[in-house]
Amino acid sequence: MSIDLRIAGGDVVTPQGRRPADVLIDDGRIAGIVARGLEISDVGETIDAADRLVLPGMVDPHVHTREPGFVHKEDITTATQAAAAGGVTTIFGMPNLEPPTASAQLLDEVLEMYAAKSVVDYNHNPAATVPSEIAAMAERGIRAYKVFMVVDTGRTYPHPAGTGMHDHGDLLRMMDTIRPTGLPFMIHPHDQALMDYIEGEILAGGDNTPEGYAKAYAAREGVIWDTACDVLLRLAEAADCHVHLMHMQTRRSIEAVRRAKARGVKVTCEVNHWALFLGTWEQIQERGPYVLSYWVPDDARAAVWEGLADGTIDMLSSDHGPHTREEKEIGWTEMWKAHTGTPGIQYQLPLLLDAVKQGKLSLERAVEVTAQAPATIFGLGESKGSLTVGHDADVVVIDPDKRWTITDDADLSRCGWTPYDGHEASTAVETTLLRGSVIYADGKVLGKPGQGQMATGRIPATV
């Protein structure tokens, strides 16, 4: 037997569980998962994974690359370099660009940029705001559509015109339009009418601080999220359309999804790094705009972890949201002008594996929510998301006992900072492989712009 590469001596996590094994790679695909030390006649190269974990590369369907239009924050190359360093081998970009990706022509242009610039494999979620464009965009091989149910107050970004949809009739019409494609409809849930009232009262009282902003979005136990999720679940049921809810962060929303799944509604959902590891009240008081996406109170955070562990929440995606320091700093005195969102794609896997050590979920479940579930739900399950013979050799080698400190200086995002600066981690990404090629090792990105390929697949499995 002849193979290109052997990853030897590690503990490998496959869909069947964790076991000591070697991973054999040939022609960019997984050729075998065999007993450690099994004699192979012809091995091109060997990666020593002794005392390491060997996992499938992460599939992250929620990444803001900022290109085109906002490359002062981030671009496709810098975002995917950070992805490679974080063990992410496939990303889906988001449509809140300039111009917003709302037509097949604009989608073609964005996909050409990815082909030239991405270090990892990719796809893109266009904005589902023009019904006549839906079928043509599906023909390009996309895996999902996206809209935001939010209008920014005091700023025009990160939710620009052309990416939003709020009217319930428009949402139902779009679900009816998307359903024949078989693709998921990704929606940022938000009740704008309630938010206008809630934040208006806080701003009228003169509180334009990070604390005031945090309280507004979490007001009344997250009512703006809960009412939006309730509406979307009912519309998904009425349209028989697969809806993917983003930003799960309240107990009632999670319970609503749990009930909807039990009665057969086609719904999946995700949580993002900031809801698990950021946005505590203490962090908001200390670092203000730098840790705001949103405030997740302790009871809500406990519900998020519970939902992630029991399968109600299907996956972890980064919602990687880089902004410049200047766009954050204004938030200390005028938070409603600050651009919300936090970069996180480089660190969410080590942080999640640290949570495994703390008993918050199993290693197997961590692999499922970061790789297998997103690959399966978005139609890539026949090539991505698991260490399975015949799949792309997208592999991450993890040092499970490396103590290190996350710092701004090591962050690869163009914005040049991380909300986790100073955090002590105990698990590290050591090596990342994309289709059998090493794209990250020894603290350096080795992958080149244009090395990524468009990740396409069959219509996603029915949920």
N, C-alpha and C positions, 0 to 999 in steps of 0.2 A: 504493500500500500504506500502511495506517495501523497504527501500533503504539503501545503505551503507553510503552515504555522501551527504550533501546538502551545496552548496555554496550560501549563503543567503545575500540578501540586496544590491547586486551590480547592475551596469548597464552592461548588457550582449550584446555583439556584435555578431550577427548571420548573415547568408547570407541575411536575410531579413532586417537587420539594427540594430540599437541600441535601446534597451528598458530596463526598469527596470524589473528584473526577477530573479528568483532563478534557479540554475542549479542542477538537481538531477542526482546522479551518482550511478550506481549499477553494480557490477561485472566488473568493469573497463571500462564501457561504459556509455555514456550519456543516462539516462533513461527518462529525461524530462526537458523541460524549461518552468517553470510555473510562475504564478503570485507571486509576493513577498508575503510571509506570508501564502500562501495556506496551509491549514492544511493537514499534512501527518501523518499517524498513527504511523509509525515506522521508525525513522531516526537514523542510527548508530552514525554518527558524523556530526557536522556542522562547516563550516568555515565562519566566519563573514566577509562579503565583503561590508559592508556599506561604502558608499562614495568611492567605488573602481570600476575600470573597470574590467570586466571579458572577456578574449579574448581566442581564440584558441592558443595552443602552436605553435610556429614557426616551419616551415619546411625549413631547410637550406640545399640546395643541393650542396653546394660548400664549403667544409671544409677541410683544410689540417691538418690531425692529426699527420703526420710525422712518424707514426709507421706502418711498421718496417723501420729501417735504420737511422732515424734521431731523436731518442728519447731524445737526449740532448736538442732539441728544444721544444718538445712536445710529448705526447703519447695519446693513445685513451682515457684513463681515465681522464687525466687532461683536454684534449680538451672538453670532454663531461661534466665534472664538470663545466667548464666555460659556456658551452651551457645551462645547467640547470639553472645557475644563471642569464643567459640572456634571459630566457623564451623560449629557443629553445628545443623542445622535439623530433625532428627527424633530423638527419644529414645524408648527403651523403659524404663519404670520397673521396679523390682524389688519383690518381695513381702514383704521382711523389714520389715514395718511393724507397727503396733499399732492394730487387730488385723491379723494376717497376711492377705494377700489369698488366701484358700484356698477361696472359694465364689463362685458367680455373683453373689449379692447383694452381697458385699463388693467384688467387681470393679466392679459397677455404681456403687457409691458412690465408688470411687477414680476411675473414668473421669469421673464428674460433677465431681470436684475438678479434674482436668486441664482439662476443658472451660472451667471458670471461671478458671483460674489460669495455664495454660501459655502462655509466650511463643512457643514453637516447636511444631511438630507432634509427636504423641506416640502411644504405645501403652503397654501394661503387660503384664508377664509374671507371671501369677498362679502361686501355689505349687501344684504338682501333688501334693498330699498326700491328697486326698479323691477316690477313684475315681469316685464318683457325681456329682461336680461337673464332670468333665472335658468332657463333651459340651456342657453348658450354657455353660461359659466359652468354648468355641470359637465358639458361636453369637454371642457378643458382638463378634467380629471381632478377637480377639487374634492375635498372630503367633507366640507360643511359650509354653511353660510353663517353670517353673524349680523346682529343689530344690537344697539344700545337703547334701552328705555330711559334715557337720561339726557337732560339739557344742562350744560354747565352754567352756574351762576357766578358772575364776576370774571369769567374768562371764556375763551373759545376752544380750549383744548384741555384735556385729551379726548373730548367727545364732540368732534366737529360736526357741522351740518353735513348731511348726506350719509350719515351712518346711523341715524336714530329713527325710532318708530315707537309711537306712544299710543295712538288711537287703537282701541280694541278691535274695531272693524278692520283696520289696516293689518293688524297682526293676524287675525283670522284669515283674511284674504291671502296673506303671504304664506301662512301655513298650508292653505289649500293649493297654492302655486308650487310650493316646495315638495309637498308630499309625493307627487309622481316621480321625482328624481330619486327618492329613497334615501336622500342625504339628511343628516341632522341639521336642525335649525338652532344655532347657538345664540342665546339671548342673555344680555346683562339685565337682570330684573331691577326695576326701580319704579316707584310710584311718584311721578313728578309732581302731581297736584298736591299730594301730601307733603312732599319735600318743600315745595314753594311756601306752604304755610309754616312748616316747622322751622326752616332756616330763616324765613322772614321774621318770625318772632324773636329768634336769637339775635339776628343782626340788628333788629330794631332796638334791642336792649344794649347794643354797643359791644357785643362780644364777637370779635372777628379774629379770635385766637385759635390755635390748634385745639385747645380743650373745647371751645365752643363748637368748632367744626365736628370734632369727634362726637360730642353729645348730640348734635343734630342728626347725624347719620345713624346713630344707635338709639335714637329717641323712642320711648314707649316700647322698649324691648324689640326694636327693629321693625317698626310697623311699615316703613316704606319698602322693606324687602319682603315682608310677609304677605302684604296685600298683592304685590306684583307677582309673587310666586303662585299665589292662589289663583289669580286670573290666568296666568300662563298654563298652569296645570289643567284648568277647566277647558281652555281653548285647545290645548293639545289633545285632550280627550275628544272634544267635539270635531276636530279636524282629522283625527287619527294620524297625526304628524309627530315624528320623533323630535322632541324639544330637548335641548341640552341646556340646563340652567347653570349659570356661572356664579361664582362668588358666594357659595353657601356659607352663612355666618350667623344664623339665628336658630334657636331651638324650634320655633314653630315652623319655619320653612323646611327644616330637616324632617320634622314629623309629617308635614304635608306631603313631601316627596315619598316618604315611607308608605303612607296610606295610598298614594296614587300608584305606586309600583304594585302594591298588593291587589289593586283592582284592575291591573293590566294597562295602565296608561303608558304610552311610549315616552318615557322620560329617563334621562340620565343627568348627572350633575357632577360638579367638581368643587374642590376647595383649592385655595391658593396659599403659597408659602406664608403670606402676611397674616392670614387668619390662624395659622398654627403657631407661628414663631414670633410675630411682631404685634404691635398695636395694643400692648397692655397699657393700662392707665399710667403706670410708672414710666414706661418708655415714652409715652406721649408727652408727659411733663418734662422729661429730660431731653428728648431729641425732637420733639415737636413735629414740624412738617416732614422731616426726614423719615419718619416711621409711619406716616399716614399715606397708605391707602385708607383704611377705616379702623375705627376702634371696635374690638371684639371683647365685650365684657367677659368676665371669668366664667359665668354660667353658660354663656353662648359658646365659649371656647371648649368647655367640657362636652357640650352637645356635638360640636364639630368632630372632636376626637372620637366620640362614641359612634357617630355616623360613618366616619371613615373606617373604623375598625369593623363594624358590623355589615358593611356593604351598601348601606343606604347612599353614601357618597361614593361615587364610582371611581374617582381618580383625583390625583394631585397634579395640577398644572401650575406653572409659575406665575402667570399674569405679569411676566417680566415687563416692568414699566419704568424705564430710565428717563430722568429729567436732569437738567443741569442744576448745579448748586444755586445759581442765581434764581432759577425758577422755583426752588424750594425755600430759599432764605426769606423771600418776601412774606412767606407764611407765618413768620413769627409775629408780625403785626397785622397782616391782611391775609388770613388763611384762605379765604374764598378766592383769592387771586393766584394762590400757589397751584401748581400742577400736581394733581394727586397721582399716586402710584409709586411703586418702589421696585428697583432692580432686584432680581433674586435668582435668576436661572443658574448662576454659577455655584450657588451654595445650598439649594434646597435639598439635594440628595444627601449630602453629608449631614445636614440638620435632621432629615427624616431618619437616617440610620442611627443617629444619636438617640432619637426618640424610641427606636426599636430597643436599644440598650436599656432605656428607662421603662420598658414594658408597656408603652402606649399602643403598640400594635406589633404583630409578628413580622419577622423578616420576609416571609413568603407574601404576606399581605402588602408590605412595603413595595415589593417587586411588582405585585399585581397592579397597584394603584399608579405606579410611575411608568409602567411599560406595557404589560399585557392588556390591561383594561382599555387604555386609550387607543392602542393599536387595533384591538378588536372592535370597539365602538365606532371608530372612524374608518373601518374598512381596510386596515393594513395588517390584519391578523395572520394572513398567509405568508407574510415576509418579515414582519417586524414584531417586536414586543416580547419575545421569549427566546430562550436558548433551546432551539428545536432544530433537529437535523433538516437541512434544506432552507432554513431561514437565512436572511442576511446576517453576516457575522458582525453585528453591532453589539459590542461587548464592553463592559466596564470592569476593571480590576480595582477592588477597594482594599485599602489598608484599614482594617477594622479597629486598630489600636494606636493610631497616630494622633498625638496631641499637637494641636497647632492653633494659631490665632488668626482669625479672619481680619484683614486690614484693608483700608482704602487703597493702599499702594499696590496691592496684588490684584485688585479688581480689574477685569478686562473690558468691562463696558466702557463706551466712550465717555459716559458721564463722569467716570473717575471716582465714584464713591459707592459705598454699600451701607445699607441700614444696619448691617451686622458687624460693622467695624468694632473691634475689640472683643468679639465673642470668642470664647474658648471652645473649640470643637475637638472631638475625640475619634472621628472617622474621616477618612480622606479619599478622594478620587486619585488613584495612582496612575492609571492608564486607561485611555478611551480608544476603542477601535471602531471604525466605520467601514462596513463591508470588508473586514479583514485587514484594513490599513490603519496603522497607529496614527491618530490625529492629535493625541495629547499624551505626554509622558514626562516624568521628571520635572513637573512644574512648567512645562513649555508646550504651547500649541504648535504642533507639527503639520497639521492639516493646512491646505492651501485654499484660498478663495477659488471657487469654481469646482471644488472637489465634491461638493454635495450634488445629489441628484433629486429630481422630483419624486416624492413618494406617492405612488398611486396604488390603487387596489380595486377590489370589487366593491359593490354597494355594501355598506355596513350591515352586519347581522341585525335582524329585527330584535329590538329590546323588549 
